[in-house]
Amino acid sequence: MEIFQSYGIAESVLEFLEKNEFDEVHLKIGERETLISKVSDWRQKGFPYKHADFENQWMLREKDMNKKFLPLSALNL
């Protein structure tokens, strides 16, 4: 979910990643773009968000993630 130039991850998913000592979150945006962040960044730099239609989320601003692009030559076109 994108809001406030941020992306959200469900609280339960973030807890699972923390409990199982994952290091990074990779969000694939379209075919070429991936946003990469440390799991710890979601608590340290992110903020909680509640919406009636979704389970509780943690939001992290896109500017706090590393953006990687796949070159067009790497796509199976």
C-alpha positions as CSV (number, residue, x, y, z in Angstrom):
1,M,0.0,0.0,0.0
2,E,1.4,3.4,-1.0
3,I,0.5,6.4,1.1
4,F,2.5,9.5,2.1
5,Q,5.2,8.4,-0.4
6,S,5.5,5.3,1.8
7,Y,4.8,1.6,1.6
8,G,3.2,-0.5,4.2
9,I,3.8,-4.0,5.6
10,A,1.4,-5.8,7.9
11,E,2.3,-5.8,11.6
12,S,2.0,-9.6,11.7
13,V,4.4,-9.9,8.7
14,L,6.9,-7.5,10.3
15,E,6.7,-9.5,13.6
16,F,7.4,-12.7,11.7
17,L,10.4,-11.2,10.0
18,E,11.8,-9.9,13.3
19,K,11.2,-13.2,15.1
20,N,12.9,-15.2,12.4
21,E,15.8,-12.8,12.2
22,F,15.4,-11.7,8.6
23,D,17.8,-8.9,7.6
24,E,16.0,-7.2,4.7
25,V,12.6,-6.5,3.1
26,H,12.5,-6.5,-0.7
27,L,9.4,-4.9,-2.3
28,K,9.1,-5.6,-6.0
29,I,7.5,-2.6,-7.7
30,G,6.6,-3.5,-11.3
31,E,8.9,-5.6,-13.4
32,R,12.1,-3.5,-13.0
33,E,12.1,-1.7,-9.7
34,T,12.8,-3.2,-6.2
35,L,12.9,-1.3,-2.9
36,I,15.2,-2.8,-0.3
37,S,15.2,-1.9,3.4
38,K,16.5,-3.4,6.6
39,V,13.9,-5.0,8.7
40,S,15.0,-2.8,11.7
41,D,14.3,0.3,9.6
42,W,10.6,-0.3,9.7
43,R,10.5,0.2,13.5
44,Q,13.3,2.8,13.7
45,K,12.3,5.0,10.7
46,G,8.8,3.9,10.0
47,F,5.4,4.7,11.6
48,P,2.3,2.7,12.5
49,Y,-0.8,3.2,10.4
50,K,-4.3,2.0,11.0
51,H,-7.1,1.7,8.4
52,A,-10.4,0.0,8.9
53,D,-10.0,-2.0,5.7
54,F,-6.6,-3.4,6.5
55,E,-4.8,-5.1,9.3
56,N,-2.5,-2.8,11.3
57,Q,0.5,-1.7,9.2
58,W,3.9,-0.2,9.6
59,M,4.8,2.4,7.0
60,L,8.3,3.2,5.7
61,R,9.0,6.2,3.4
62,E,10.3,5.4,0.0
63,K,13.2,7.8,0.7
64,D,14.4,5.5,3.5
65,M,14.7,2.5,1.2
66,N,17.3,1.7,-1.4
67,K,15.9,1.6,-5.0
68,K,17.3,-0.9,-7.5
69,F,16.4,-1.1,-11.2
70,L,16.8,-4.1,-13.4
71,P,18.2,-3.2,-16.8
72,L,15.9,-3.7,-19.7
73,S,18.3,-6.3,-21.1
74,A,17.6,-8.5,-18.0
75,L,13.9,-8.7,-18.7
76,N,12.4,-11.7,-20.6
77,L,10.5,-9.7,-23.2
